[in-house]
Amino acid sequence: MTAGEWAELRALVSGRDVSAAVATRARIVVWWAEGRRKKEIAALAGVSRPTVDLWLSRYDADGVAGLLDRGRGAGREQVPASVRARILALTRTSPPAATGLSHWSSRQMAAFIHRSEGVYVSHHYVAKLWRDNDLSPHRQGTFKLSKDPEFAEKVTDIVGLYLDPPGGAVVLSVDEKTQVQALDRTQPLLPISFAATEKRTHDYVRHGTTNLFAALNVTTGQVYGECRPTRDGKSFLAFLKKAVKPHRGKDIHVVLDNLSTHTTPDVQAWLEKNPHVTFHFTPVGSSWINQIETWFGIITRQAIRRGTFGSIKVLISQIRAYIEHWNTNSEPFTWTATADEILAKVQLVQTNIKKLVDNNAK
């Protein structure tokens, strides 16, 4: 068994979004690969000897896809196992850029499968498949695969800061939320419980936008934020100087995206004069690893998305008030995933997609 196959199986055994049944099947294969007898495996897994033979044969024939649940009770809708496996793999990734989607819905997934595979599946089937595998892509961020050649190194570096920060050092998670709109709503949002035939719209007056710069102290959960009219290297550097000032005398590690505004000549010159500040860039296309993104999601849901702001000044005042309130009871986010676990899941998704692509090309 190759290292990649071991990583796939470990991801199934320990994955939080993997059902207990699938995890047990993966353990059966792992135990068999370790040289255990089938009788012993059956006892350890709490299944019959024929069941052990079943899952070993399915893994031998189809790899990880063979361990996944096959649709039952789906009426006349029969979906090939390879298509089912691709739906599950795609669900754990961000939609392709060409789709213009921020996340998958059951209807969009069904339409994408029809276009890319030439196989019809109903959105009801997709929704049931998600329920059976405890997946909710519309409620949580999906896993975006990065093409960054230094992906593994960057993940290991940043996760190491989260799980075991250097003694006495400060870790700041920094980014900008651009074009935050000041909307003065003249008609409230229709409630979600309205019938599907109702058009969920709202009328509003747009008073402009601002850019929210924020730095999250990974250890304390405290947030320092500023609203600025422009988002450029000059604005970023001015914000950064204020964000690190309270931590003078300490080593400061800054987690941020590798954007052009973060790497201007002025920023580079400032870093050379301040060697106690070190930048740690997230992998390309992997903003999910930057903890400030979680905080941006919280402030958007709780204070911005449904707010009514008569002017930019009102919006900025609301953001400042929210940050002040947050800091009175701030708690750090708990990061639990190790670098090895993240890389194993990425490898699992990459391997499954590659297998599906190879199978479709035959």
C-alpha positions as CSV (number, residue, x, y, z in Angstrom):
1,M,0.0,0.0,0.0
2,T,1.4,3.4,-1.0
3,A,1.8,6.4,1.3
4,G,-1.0,8.1,-0.6
5,E,-3.4,5.2,0.0
6,W,-2.5,5.2,3.7
7,A,-3.3,8.9,3.9
8,E,-6.6,8.4,2.2
9,L,-7.6,5.7,4.7
10,R,-6.4,7.7,7.7
11,A,-8.5,10.6,6.6
12,L,-11.6,8.4,6.4
13,V,-10.8,6.8,9.8
14,S,-10.4,10.2,11.6
15,G,-12.5,12.6,9.5
16,R,-15.1,14.5,11.3
17,D,-17.5,14.6,8.3
18,V,-17.1,10.8,7.7
19,S,-19.9,8.5,8.9
20,A,-19.1,5.9,11.5
21,A,-20.0,3.1,9.0
22,V,-17.5,4.4,6.4
23,A,-14.8,4.9,9.1
24,T,-15.3,1.2,10.2
25,R,-14.9,0.0,6.6
26,A,-11.6,2.0,6.3
27,R,-10.4,0.5,9.6
28,I,-11.1,-3.0,8.1
29,V,-8.8,-2.2,5.2
30,V,-6.1,-0.7,7.5
31,W,-6.2,-3.8,9.7
32,W,-5.9,-6.1,6.7
33,A,-3.0,-4.1,5.4
34,E,-1.3,-4.4,8.8
35,G,-1.4,-8.2,8.4
36,R,-4.3,-9.1,10.7
37,R,-6.4,-12.2,10.0
38,K,-9.9,-11.7,8.7
39,K,-11.4,-13.5,11.7
40,E,-9.6,-11.0,14.1
41,I,-10.7,-8.1,11.9
42,A,-14.3,-9.2,12.1
43,A,-14.1,-9.3,15.9
44,L,-12.5,-5.9,16.2
45,A,-15.0,-4.3,13.8
46,G,-18.0,-6.1,15.3
47,V,-19.1,-7.4,11.9
48,S,-19.3,-10.9,10.2
49,R,-16.5,-12.5,8.3
50,P,-18.4,-12.1,4.9
51,T,-18.7,-8.3,5.7
52,V,-15.0,-8.1,6.0
53,D,-14.6,-9.9,2.6
54,L,-17.2,-7.5,1.1
55,W,-15.4,-4.3,2.0
56,L,-11.9,-5.6,1.2
57,S,-13.1,-6.6,-2.3
58,R,-14.8,-3.3,-2.9
59,Y,-11.7,-1.4,-1.8
60,D,-9.6,-3.7,-4.1
61,A,-11.9,-2.9,-7.0
62,D,-12.7,0.8,-6.5
63,G,-10.3,2.2,-3.9
64,V,-11.8,4.7,-1.4
65,A,-14.9,5.2,-3.5
66,G,-15.7,1.5,-2.9
67,L,-16.0,2.2,0.8
68,L,-18.6,4.9,0.5
69,D,-22.3,4.2,0.9
70,R,-24.2,3.3,-2.1
71,G,-27.6,4.8,-2.7
72,R,-30.5,2.9,-1.3
73,G,-34.1,3.7,-1.4
74,A,-33.7,6.2,-4.2
75,G,-36.5,4.8,-6.3
76,R,-35.8,4.7,-9.9
77,E,-32.8,7.0,-9.7
78,Q,-29.7,4.9,-10.2
79,V,-26.4,6.8,-9.9
80,P,-23.0,5.2,-10.8
81,A,-20.7,4.8,-7.8
82,S,-18.0,6.9,-9.6
83,V,-20.5,9.8,-10.0
84,R,-21.5,9.5,-6.4
85,A,-17.9,9.6,-5.3
86,R,-17.3,12.7,-7.4
87,I,-20.3,14.5,-5.8
88,L,-18.8,13.8,-2.4
89,A,-15.4,15.0,-3.4
90,L,-16.6,18.1,-5.1
91,T,-18.8,19.0,-2.1
92,R,-15.6,19.2,0.0
93,T,-14.0,21.7,-2.4
94,S,-15.0,25.2,-3.5
95,P,-16.9,25.3,-6.8
96,P,-14.7,25.8,-9.9
97,A,-14.1,29.5,-10.6
98,A,-15.8,29.1,-14.0
99,T,-19.2,28.5,-12.2
100,G,-19.1,31.8,-10.4
101,L,-20.4,30.1,-7.3
102,S,-19.3,30.8,-3.7
103,H,-20.7,27.5,-2.4
104,W,-22.6,24.5,-3.6
105,S,-26.4,24.1,-3.5
106,S,-28.0,20.8,-4.3
107,R,-29.5,22.2,-7.5
108,Q,-26.2,23.7,-8.7
109,M,-24.4,20.5,-7.9
110,A,-26.9,18.4,-9.9
111,A,-26.6,20.8,-12.8
112,F,-22.8,20.7,-12.7
113,I,-22.7,16.9,-12.7
114,H,-25.1,16.9,-15.6
115,R,-22.9,19.3,-17.6
116,S,-19.5,17.7,-16.7
117,E,-20.5,14.0,-16.5
118,G,-23.4,13.8,-18.8
119,V,-25.3,12.0,-16.0
120,Y,-28.6,13.2,-14.7
121,V,-29.1,13.3,-10.9
122,S,-31.9,15.1,-9.2
123,H,-31.2,17.8,-6.6
124,H,-33.2,15.6,-4.2
125,Y,-30.6,12.8,-4.6
126,V,-27.8,15.3,-4.0
127,A,-29.5,16.6,-0.8
128,K,-30.0,13.1,0.5
129,L,-26.4,12.2,-0.3
130,W,-25.3,15.2,1.8
131,R,-27.6,14.3,4.7
132,D,-26.3,10.7,4.7
133,N,-22.7,11.9,4.8
134,D,-23.4,14.8,7.2
135,L,-22.3,17.5,4.7
136,S,-23.8,21.0,4.7
137,P,-21.8,23.1,2.1
138,H,-24.4,25.9,2.3
139,R,-23.7,26.4,6.0
140,Q,-20.0,26.0,6.2
141,G,-17.0,26.8,4.1
142,T,-15.9,24.2,1.7
143,F,-12.4,23.0,1.2
144,K,-10.6,24.8,-1.6
145,L,-7.7,23.1,-3.2
146,S,-4.7,25.3,-3.6
147,K,-2.3,25.1,-6.6
148,D,0.4,26.8,-4.5
149,P,3.6,24.7,-4.9
150,E,4.6,25.6,-1.3
151,F,1.1,24.6,0.0
152,A,2.4,22.0,2.5
153,E,5.2,24.2,3.8
154,K,2.9,27.2,4.4
155,V,0.2,25.1,6.1
156,T,2.8,23.5,8.4
157,D,4.2,26.9,9.2
158,I,0.9,28.6,10.0
159,V,-0.7,25.7,11.8
160,G,2.5,25.5,13.9
161,L,2.0,29.1,15.0
162,Y,-1.7,28.3,16.0
163,L,-1.0,25.1,17.9
164,D,2.4,25.9,19.4
165,P,3.3,29.7,19.2
166,P,6.8,30.7,20.1
167,G,7.2,31.5,23.7
168,G,6.6,35.2,24.5
169,A,5.7,36.0,20.9
170,V,2.5,37.5,19.5
171,V,0.7,36.0,16.5
172,L,-1.6,38.4,14.6
173,S,-4.0,37.2,11.9
174,V,-4.4,40.1,9.5
175,D,-6.5,40.9,6.4
176,E,-8.9,43.4,4.9
177,K,-12.6,43.1,4.2
178,T,-13.1,45.3,1.2
179,Q,-16.0,47.3,-0.1
180,V,-18.2,47.0,3.0
181,Q,-21.4,48.7,1.9
182,A,-23.5,51.3,3.9
183,L,-27.0,50.3,2.9
184,D,-30.0,52.3,4.1
185,R,-32.8,49.8,3.8
186,T,-36.3,51.3,3.1
187,Q,-38.0,47.9,3.2
188,P,-37.1,45.0,5.5
189,L,-35.9,41.7,4.3
190,L,-38.7,39.2,3.7
191,P,-38.6,36.4,6.3
192,I,-37.1,33.1,5.2
193,S,-40.3,31.3,6.0
194,F,-42.1,33.0,3.1
195,A,-43.4,30.7,0.3
196,A,-40.9,29.9,-2.4
197,T,-43.1,31.9,-4.9
198,E,-42.4,35.1,-3.0
199,K,-39.5,37.1,-4.3
200,R,-37.0,37.7,-1.5
201,T,-35.8,41.2,-2.3
202,H,-35.2,44.4,-0.4
203,D,-35.1,48.1,-1.4
204,Y,-32.2,50.2,-0.3
205,V,-30.2,53.3,-0.8
206,R,-26.4,52.8,-1.2
207,H,-24.4,55.5,0.6
208,G,-20.9,54.1,-0.4
209,T,-18.4,51.7,0.9
210,T,-15.4,51.4,3.3
211,N,-12.6,49.0,3.7
212,L,-12.2,47.2,7.1
213,F,-8.6,46.4,8.1
214,A,-8.4,44.0,11.1
215,A,-5.8,42.1,13.1
216,L,-6.8,39.3,15.4
217,N,-4.5,38.3,18.3
218,V,-4.6,34.6,18.0
219,T,-3.8,34.0,21.7
220,T,-6.3,36.4,23.3
221,G,-9.0,36.8,20.6
222,Q,-8.7,40.6,20.8
223,V,-9.3,42.5,17.5
224,Y,-7.8,45.8,16.4
225,G,-9.7,47.2,13.4
226,E,-9.8,50.4,11.3
227,C,-12.0,51.5,8.5
228,R,-10.2,53.2,5.6
229,P,-11.5,54.7,2.4
230,T,-8.8,53.1,0.3
231,R,-7.1,49.7,0.1
232,D,-3.6,50.0,-1.0
233,G,0.0,49.5,0.2
234,K,0.1,52.8,2.0
235,S,-3.1,52.2,3.9
236,F,-2.1,48.7,4.8
237,L,1.3,49.8,6.1
238,A,-0.3,52.6,8.2
239,F,-2.7,50.1,9.7
240,L,0.0,47.5,10.3
241,K,2.2,50.0,12.2
242,K,-0.7,50.7,14.6
243,A,-1.6,47.0,15.0
244,V,1.9,46.0,16.1
245,K,2.6,49.1,18.2
246,P,1.0,47.7,21.4
247,H,3.3,44.6,21.2
248,R,6.6,46.6,21.0
249,G,9.5,44.6,22.5
250,K,8.1,41.2,21.5
251,D,8.6,39.0,18.4
252,I,5.5,39.5,16.2
253,H,4.3,36.9,13.7
254,V,1.8,38.1,11.1
255,V,-0.4,35.7,9.2
256,L,-1.7,37.3,6.0
257,D,-2.5,36.8,2.3
258,N,0.3,37.3,-0.3
259,L,-1.4,40.2,-2.0
260,S,0.4,43.0,-3.8
261,T,-0.7,45.5,-1.2
262,H,1.1,43.4,1.5
263,T,4.4,43.3,-0.4
264,T,5.0,46.8,-1.7
265,P,8.6,48.2,-1.6
266,D,7.6,50.4,1.4
267,V,6.3,47.4,3.3
268,Q,9.5,45.5,2.5
269,A,11.6,48.4,3.7
270,W,9.6,48.7,6.9
271,L,10.1,44.9,7.6
272,E,13.9,45.3,7.1
273,K,13.9,48.0,9.8
274,N,11.7,45.9,12.1
275,P,13.2,42.4,12.1
276,H,11.1,41.5,15.1
277,V,8.1,41.4,12.7
278,T,7.8,38.3,10.5
279,F,5.2,37.7,7.8
280,H,3.7,34.2,7.2
281,F,1.8,34.1,3.9
282,T,-1.2,31.8,3.5
283,P,-1.1,29.4,0.5
284,V,-2.7,30.8,-2.7
285,G,-6.4,30.4,-2.7
286,S,-6.5,29.2,1.0
287,S,-7.8,32.1,3.0
288,W,-9.7,29.6,5.2
289,I,-6.5,29.1,7.1
290,N,-6.4,32.8,8.2
291,Q,-8.3,33.0,11.5
292,I,-9.3,36.6,10.9
293,E,-11.6,35.3,8.1
294,T,-13.6,33.5,10.7
295,W,-14.0,36.8,12.6
296,F,-15.0,38.6,9.4
297,G,-17.8,36.1,8.9
298,I,-19.0,36.7,12.5
299,I,-19.2,40.5,12.2
300,T,-20.8,40.2,8.8
301,R,-23.6,38.0,10.2
302,Q,-24.1,39.8,13.5
303,A,-23.6,43.5,12.6
304,I,-23.4,44.3,8.9
305,R,-25.4,42.0,6.6
306,R,-28.9,43.0,7.9
307,G,-28.0,46.4,9.3
308,T,-29.4,49.7,8.2
309,F,-26.9,52.5,7.8
310,G,-27.8,56.0,6.7
311,S,-24.3,57.0,5.9
312,I,-20.7,55.7,5.8
313,K,-20.2,57.4,9.2
314,V,-23.0,55.4,10.7
315,L,-21.6,52.1,9.3
316,I,-18.1,52.9,10.6
317,S,-19.5,53.8,14.0
318,Q,-21.4,50.4,14.1
319,I,-18.2,48.5,13.2
320,R,-16.2,50.3,15.9
321,A,-18.9,49.7,18.5
322,Y,-19.0,46.0,17.5
323,I,-15.2,45.7,17.9
324,E,-15.3,47.4,21.3
325,H,-18.0,45.0,22.5
326,W,-16.2,42.0,21.1
327,N,-13.0,42.9,23.0
328,T,-14.8,43.2,26.3
329,N,-15.5,39.5,26.2
330,S,-13.1,38.2,23.6
331,E,-12.0,34.6,23.5
332,P,-9.5,33.0,21.1
333,F,-10.7,30.7,18.4
334,T,-9.7,27.1,19.2
335,W,-7.7,25.6,16.3
336,T,-7.7,21.8,16.5
337,A,-6.6,20.4,13.2
338,T,-2.9,19.5,12.8
339,A,-1.0,20.1,9.7
340,D,-0.8,16.4,9.0
341,E,-4.6,16.1,9.3
342,I,-5.1,19.0,6.9
343,L,-2.6,17.7,4.4
344,A,-4.1,14.1,4.6
345,K,-7.6,15.5,3.8
346,V,-6.2,17.6,0.9
347,Q,-4.4,14.5,-0.5
348,L,-7.6,12.5,-0.1
349,V,-9.6,15.0,-2.2
350,Q,-6.9,15.3,-4.8
351,T,-6.5,11.6,-5.1
352,N,-10.2,11.0,-5.5
353,I,-10.6,13.7,-8.1
354,K,-7.6,12.4,-10.0
355,K,-9.0,8.9,-10.0
356,L,-12.4,10.2,-11.3
357,V,-10.7,12.2,-14.0
358,D,-8.6,9.3,-15.1
359,N,-11.6,7.0,-15.1
360,N,-13.6,9.4,-17.2
361,A,-10.8,9.8,-19.6
362,K,-10.7,6.0,-20.3
